[in-house]
Amino acid sequence: MLYLTKLWTSAAVVTMLALGSASAQTVLKSSDTHPDGYPTVEGVKYFGELLKERTGGRYAVEIYHSAQLGEEKDTIEQVRSGVIELNRVSMAPFNGTVKETIIPALPYIFRSEDHMHKVMDGPIGDQIKAAFEPAGLVALAFYDAGSRSFYNSKKPIKTVADIKGMKFRVIQSDIFVDMATALGANATPMPYGEVYSSVETGVIDGAENNFPSYDSAKHFEVAKYYSLDEHTILPEVFVMNKAAFEKLTPEDQAIFRQAAKDSVAKQRELWSARTAQSRGTVEKGGATINEVEKQGFIDAMKPVYDKHIKDEVLKKLVADVQATQ
């Protein structure tokens, strides 16, 4: 009996230590495909710190980075079904579920990162956030993910003609497939974690992403030509399972929303610093970075807009984004 009592006591101590405070604390699981230290991971960590502080330790966030819970497509289903409570994910995989996410995923919809911030921080961003709720999600924040460009193992891409016939991994999104197709490339949707080996073995010629991802996934080791076409400035979204959110008191809901909002400034600061650092790292690692004749890329996108922007709601959103100064 004494042995069992000691065993139970030890287990209780371990549990309390794992939670970091009293047993009343609720620990929320959050997923991210990127490695520890990546700006999106750090943004969610900061959200967790604010949450713990502002709820007196009643809530904490446990982050499963480096795709520990699976690639983005898998974790989206996990958070929708309530297996996990939180998820930081690209908006592109939501395009088929939340039609409003098509807008920020459109190539060349944003003129600059500042333009994207003004759009996503304002009423257009609020409208896109609200559109997640019918999908069983609450969009808490939009995080920076910089501009995405093509990179490959063969040659610098300077014009649309240079990209024709090349095979690129794209996000598992119809818009990204159609964007690559409109440029004359062969689009291959595949999980992010398979890119390195696929380029190395010649299954694909390259991929498209931002500098921090190009660096952190070591893609520059196998695809040394990075061409600054900057086709999208696609923010990422931090979401929560709607049922879990609705179980919170109104006061705690407000704390969650404000903590997420306050984490955005921190994430953007980290993103800016990481982008500069990553560009330097890949250049030192032998990557060649070149400018492109961007207008040709922009002109080639008309079929993408024609195909995906037929709905009146989406047409108005495109016009509103373009009118935002």
C-alpha positions as CSV (number, residue, x, y, z in Angstrom):
1,M,0.0,0.0,0.0
2,L,2.8,2.3,0.9
3,Y,4.5,1.5,-2.4
4,L,1.4,2.3,-4.4
5,T,1.0,5.6,-2.5
6,K,4.6,6.6,-3.3
7,L,4.1,5.5,-6.9
8,W,0.9,7.7,-7.2
9,T,2.7,10.6,-5.5
10,S,5.6,10.4,-8.0
11,A,3.3,10.2,-11.0
12,A,1.4,13.3,-9.7
13,V,4.6,15.2,-9.3
14,V,5.7,14.4,-12.8
15,T,2.4,15.4,-14.2
16,M,2.4,18.7,-12.4
17,L,6.0,19.4,-13.5
18,A,5.0,18.6,-17.1
19,L,2.2,21.0,-16.9
20,G,4.4,23.7,-15.3
21,S,1.8,24.6,-12.6
22,A,-1.3,23.4,-10.8
23,S,-3.3,20.5,-12.2
24,A,-6.1,23.0,-13.1
25,Q,-4.0,24.2,-16.0
26,T,-5.2,23.4,-19.5
27,V,-2.5,22.6,-22.0
28,L,-3.3,23.3,-25.6
29,K,-1.5,21.4,-28.4
30,S,-0.3,23.5,-31.4
31,S,1.3,22.2,-34.6
32,D,3.9,23.8,-37.0
33,T,5.8,22.2,-39.9
34,H,8.8,24.5,-39.4
35,P,11.7,23.8,-37.0
36,D,12.1,25.2,-33.5
37,G,13.3,28.8,-33.6
38,Y,11.5,29.6,-36.9
39,P,9.6,32.9,-36.7
40,T,6.2,31.3,-36.9
41,V,7.1,28.8,-34.1
42,E,8.4,31.7,-32.0
43,G,5.3,33.7,-32.7
44,V,3.1,30.9,-31.3
45,K,5.5,30.5,-28.3
46,Y,5.0,34.2,-27.6
47,F,1.3,33.8,-27.8
48,G,1.6,31.0,-25.3
49,E,3.6,33.1,-22.9
50,L,1.1,35.9,-23.1
51,L,-1.8,33.5,-22.6
52,K,-0.2,31.9,-19.5
53,E,0.6,35.3,-18.0
54,R,-2.8,36.8,-18.7
55,T,-4.8,33.8,-17.4
56,G,-2.8,33.4,-14.3
57,G,-1.3,30.1,-15.6
58,R,-4.7,28.6,-16.3
59,Y,-3.8,28.0,-20.0
60,A,-0.5,27.0,-21.6
61,V,0.5,26.1,-25.2
62,E,2.6,23.0,-26.1
63,I,4.1,23.4,-29.6
64,Y,4.8,20.4,-31.8
65,H,7.2,21.9,-34.3
66,S,9.1,20.3,-37.2
67,A,6.0,18.5,-38.5
68,Q,6.0,16.2,-35.5
69,L,2.2,15.8,-35.9
70,G,2.3,15.6,-39.7
71,E,2.4,17.8,-42.8
72,E,0.0,20.8,-43.0
73,K,-2.8,18.9,-44.8
74,D,-2.9,16.3,-42.0
75,T,-2.8,18.9,-39.2
76,I,-5.5,21.0,-40.7
77,E,-7.8,18.0,-40.3
78,Q,-6.5,17.4,-36.8
79,V,-7.4,20.9,-35.7
80,R,-10.8,20.8,-37.4
81,S,-11.7,17.6,-35.7
82,G,-10.4,18.7,-32.3
83,V,-7.5,16.3,-32.1
84,I,-5.4,19.3,-31.5
85,E,-6.6,22.8,-30.5
86,L,-4.2,25.1,-32.4
87,N,-2.3,25.1,-35.7
88,R,-0.1,27.5,-37.6
89,V,-0.5,26.8,-41.3
90,S,-0.2,28.3,-44.7
91,M,-3.5,29.7,-46.1
92,A,-3.1,28.0,-49.5
93,P,-4.3,24.5,-48.3
94,F,-7.5,26.2,-47.1
95,N,-8.4,27.5,-50.6
96,G,-10.8,24.6,-51.3
97,T,-12.5,24.9,-47.9
98,V,-12.5,28.6,-47.1
99,K,-13.0,30.4,-50.4
100,E,-11.9,33.8,-49.0
101,T,-8.4,32.5,-48.5
102,I,-8.0,32.5,-52.3
103,I,-7.6,36.2,-52.2
104,P,-4.2,36.5,-50.3
105,A,-3.0,33.4,-52.2
106,L,-3.5,35.1,-55.6
107,P,-0.2,35.9,-57.4
108,Y,0.8,39.5,-57.3
109,I,-2.4,40.6,-55.4
110,F,-0.2,42.5,-53.0
111,R,2.2,45.2,-54.2
112,S,4.5,44.9,-51.2
113,E,4.7,43.5,-47.6
114,D,3.4,46.8,-46.3
115,H,0.4,46.6,-48.6
116,M,-0.3,43.1,-47.4
117,H,-0.1,44.3,-43.7
118,K,-2.6,47.1,-44.4
119,V,-5.0,44.7,-46.0
120,M,-4.8,41.8,-43.5
121,D,-4.8,44.1,-40.5
122,G,-8.0,45.9,-41.6
123,P,-11.6,45.0,-42.5
124,I,-10.6,42.7,-45.4
125,G,-8.5,40.7,-43.0
126,D,-11.5,40.6,-40.5
127,Q,-13.7,39.3,-43.3
128,I,-11.3,36.5,-44.2
129,K,-11.0,35.6,-40.5
130,A,-14.7,35.3,-40.2
131,A,-14.9,33.0,-43.1
132,F,-13.0,30.3,-41.2
133,E,-15.8,29.7,-38.7
134,P,-18.1,27.7,-40.9
135,A,-15.1,25.3,-41.4
136,G,-15.0,24.7,-37.6
137,L,-12.1,27.1,-37.0
138,V,-11.4,30.4,-35.4
139,A,-8.7,32.4,-37.2
140,L,-6.7,34.1,-34.4
141,A,-3.9,35.8,-36.3
142,F,-2.1,36.3,-39.6
143,Y,1.6,35.8,-39.5
144,D,4.2,37.0,-42.0
145,A,5.7,34.5,-44.5
146,G,7.4,37.0,-46.8
147,S,7.4,36.7,-50.6
148,R,7.7,33.4,-52.4
149,S,9.9,32.9,-55.4
150,F,11.0,30.0,-57.6
151,Y,14.3,28.2,-57.1
152,N,15.8,25.3,-59.0
153,S,18.9,23.1,-59.6
154,K,19.3,23.9,-63.3
155,K,19.7,27.6,-64.2
156,P,18.8,31.2,-63.2
157,I,15.2,32.1,-64.3
158,K,15.0,35.7,-65.6
159,T,12.0,35.6,-68.0
160,V,8.8,33.6,-68.3
161,A,10.5,31.8,-71.3
162,D,13.2,30.4,-68.9
163,I,10.7,28.6,-66.7
164,K,8.8,26.8,-69.5
165,G,8.9,23.0,-69.2
166,M,10.6,23.0,-65.8
167,K,9.1,20.8,-63.0
168,F,8.4,22.6,-59.7
169,R,7.0,21.5,-56.4
170,V,4.1,23.8,-55.4
171,I,1.8,23.9,-52.3
172,Q,-1.1,21.5,-52.5
173,S,-3.4,24.3,-53.8
174,D,-5.2,24.6,-57.1
175,I,-4.1,28.3,-57.4
176,F,-0.4,27.4,-57.1
177,V,-0.8,24.6,-59.6
178,D,-2.6,27.0,-62.0
179,M,0.0,29.7,-61.4
180,A,2.9,27.4,-62.4
181,T,0.9,26.1,-65.4
182,A,0.2,29.7,-66.6
183,L,4.0,30.2,-66.6
184,G,4.5,27.1,-68.7
185,A,6.0,25.1,-65.9
186,N,5.0,21.6,-64.7
187,A,3.4,21.8,-61.3
188,T,3.9,19.0,-58.8
189,P,2.0,19.4,-55.5
190,M,3.8,17.5,-52.7
191,P,4.4,17.9,-49.0
192,Y,7.1,20.4,-48.0
193,G,9.1,17.6,-46.3
194,E,9.7,15.7,-49.6
195,V,11.2,18.6,-51.5
196,Y,14.9,18.2,-50.7
197,S,15.1,14.5,-51.7
198,S,12.9,15.1,-54.8
199,V,15.2,17.8,-56.1
200,E,18.3,15.8,-55.1
201,T,17.1,12.8,-57.1
202,G,15.8,14.8,-60.1
203,V,12.1,14.0,-59.5
204,I,11.6,17.8,-59.7
205,D,13.8,20.7,-60.8
206,G,13.0,22.9,-57.9
207,A,10.3,24.5,-55.8
208,E,9.1,28.0,-54.7
209,N,9.2,29.5,-51.2
210,N,10.5,32.3,-49.1
211,F,14.2,32.8,-48.0
212,P,13.8,31.4,-44.4
213,S,12.2,28.2,-45.7
214,Y,14.8,27.9,-48.5
215,D,17.4,28.2,-45.8
216,S,16.0,26.2,-42.9
217,A,15.0,23.2,-45.1
218,K,18.5,23.4,-46.7
219,H,17.0,23.5,-50.2
220,F,19.8,25.8,-51.3
221,E,22.1,22.9,-51.0
222,V,20.4,21.1,-53.9
223,A,18.7,24.0,-55.8
224,K,21.2,26.8,-56.0
225,Y,19.4,29.2,-58.3
226,Y,16.9,31.5,-56.5
227,S,15.0,33.9,-58.8
228,L,13.2,36.9,-57.3
229,D,9.9,36.7,-59.2
230,E,8.1,37.2,-55.8
231,H,4.9,35.8,-57.1
232,T,3.1,35.8,-53.8
233,I,3.3,37.5,-50.5
234,L,1.1,34.9,-48.7
235,P,0.5,35.4,-45.0
236,E,0.1,32.4,-42.8
237,V,-2.8,31.8,-40.4
238,F,-2.9,30.8,-36.8
239,V,-6.2,28.9,-36.1
240,M,-8.0,27.3,-33.2
241,N,-10.6,24.6,-33.1
242,K,-13.9,26.5,-33.0
243,A,-15.6,24.1,-30.4
244,A,-12.6,24.5,-28.1
245,F,-12.7,28.3,-28.5
246,E,-16.5,28.4,-27.8
247,K,-16.0,26.5,-24.5
248,L,-13.9,29.5,-23.2
249,T,-15.6,32.2,-21.2
250,P,-16.2,35.5,-23.0
251,E,-13.4,37.0,-20.9
252,D,-11.0,34.2,-21.9
253,Q,-12.0,34.5,-25.5
254,A,-11.0,38.1,-25.4
255,I,-7.7,37.2,-23.8
256,F,-7.0,34.6,-26.5
257,R,-7.8,37.1,-29.3
258,Q,-5.7,39.9,-27.8
259,A,-2.7,37.6,-27.1
260,A,-2.8,36.4,-30.7
261,K,-3.0,40.0,-32.0
262,D,-0.1,41.0,-29.7
263,S,2.0,38.1,-31.0
264,V,1.8,39.4,-34.6
265,A,4.1,42.3,-34.0
266,K,6.6,40.0,-32.4
267,Q,6.4,37.5,-35.2
268,R,6.8,40.2,-37.9
269,E,9.9,41.6,-36.1
270,L,11.4,38.1,-36.0
271,W,10.5,37.4,-39.6
272,S,12.2,40.5,-40.9
273,A,15.4,39.7,-39.0
274,R,15.3,36.0,-40.1
275,T,14.7,36.9,-43.8
276,A,17.9,39.0,-43.9
277,Q,19.9,36.4,-42.0
278,S,18.6,33.6,-44.3
279,R,19.5,35.5,-47.4
280,G,23.0,35.9,-46.2
281,T,23.3,32.2,-45.2
282,V,22.2,30.9,-48.6
283,E,24.5,33.3,-50.4
284,K,27.4,32.1,-48.3
285,G,26.2,28.5,-49.0
286,G,26.7,29.0,-52.7
287,A,23.2,30.1,-53.8
288,T,22.9,32.5,-56.8
289,I,20.1,35.1,-56.4
290,N,18.9,37.0,-59.4
291,E,16.3,39.6,-60.4
292,V,13.6,38.7,-63.0
293,E,11.6,40.7,-65.6
294,K,8.6,40.7,-63.3
295,Q,6.0,42.3,-65.6
296,G,6.0,39.2,-67.8
297,F,5.2,37.1,-64.8
298,I,2.4,39.5,-63.8
299,D,0.9,39.5,-67.3
300,A,0.9,35.7,-67.4
301,M,-1.4,35.5,-64.3
302,K,-4.7,36.7,-66.1
303,P,-5.9,33.1,-66.6
304,V,-5.4,32.3,-62.9
305,Y,-7.6,35.3,-61.9
306,D,-10.2,34.4,-64.6
307,K,-10.5,30.9,-63.3
308,H,-10.6,31.5,-59.6
309,I,-12.3,34.8,-59.3
310,K,-15.8,34.3,-60.6
311,D,-17.8,34.6,-57.4
312,E,-19.1,38.2,-56.7
313,V,-17.8,38.1,-53.1
314,L,-14.3,37.3,-54.4
315,K,-14.4,39.9,-57.2
316,K,-15.3,42.6,-54.6
317,L,-12.5,41.4,-52.3
318,V,-10.0,41.6,-55.2
319,A,-11.2,45.2,-56.0
320,D,-11.0,46.2,-52.3
321,V,-7.5,44.8,-51.9
322,Q,-6.3,46.6,-55.1
323,A,-7.9,49.9,-53.8
324,T,-6.2,49.7,-50.4
325,Q,-3.4,52.3,-50.2
